Amino acid sequence: MANVFKAIAAGCLLAGLGAMAAPAQAQDLGMDKPAGDWLVRVRGIAVLPDESSTVTPIGGDVDLTNEYVPEVDLSYFLTDNLALELIAAMARHDVTDNNSVLGDVDLGEVSHLPPTLALQYHPLPKERFSPYLGAGINYTIF
């Protein structure tokens, strides 16, 4: 199943890269983003935990797997330059206690949904190349 998620993530990433190669007449194709517009994207992301825990009773170090998953985000343009973005993705990690007195112990799985709300600033909303800056808040649900 993990290979399926990796394949989907890679496909989403390639689709996103292809979408960036837009024609020069972006406005003629409706690619400009004025106030009131919605933008929906599907991407592939890497969820790479940075764990640092030990299991006191039996010793060892906790290890979580890296995951590559599809991600969906929705942006609403408040003005031509400002947008609110809601990001949703779900990842599942295998958890192991490595090098314990019992050897490597499978501790199960952990799933999390980290919805994120961000404010984006688009300095060039009508250009072919339209970078943006964003900052937001996140609440992860395990």
Secondary structure, DSSP 8 states (H G I E B T S, - for coil): -HHHHHHHHHHHHHHHHHHTS--S-TGGGT----TT-EEEEEEEEEE------B-TTT--EEEE--EEEEEEEEEEESSSSEEEEEEEE-EEEEEEEEEETTEEEEEEEEEEB--EEEEEE-S-TTSSS---EEEEEE--B-
